[in-house]
Amino acid sequence: MIYIVAFANPDHSITQQGNFASLRIGTRIEEEAYAVEQVSELLRNAGIHHKISKDIEQDIWKKYILNCAHNVSTACYNNTIGELRKNPDKAKEYEKLIYEAYEVAAAKGVNIQK
């Protein structure tokens, strides 16, 4: 799972915005933990900064919840998140989207309280 700030250009290429990038690797299956360690070693040897997730399901859902609100709202209004947050109605809608996605995760039994 990766967090990165990027945008699409008119020519359909992608540009990373800023230097923020965060890579998490992990597995939902305990028997695959050794494979995660091997991938971690490959990434480390290639100089790629990453972390092994203690709960990849949780990490995936945290990102999904954020994306449910962020991607929909910024695309719908063609606003940055800062512009959305300045408008009380848009900010409230954004927060509702976050809460709705959170409820889905909770209903699936995902522990996202950490």
Secondary structure, 3 states (H helix, E strand, C coil): CEEEEEEECCCCCEEEEEEEEEEEECCCCHHHHHHHHHHHHHHHHCCCCCEECCCHHHHHHHHHHHHHHHHHHHHHHCCCHHHHHHCHHHHHHHHHHHHHHHHHHHHCCCCCCC
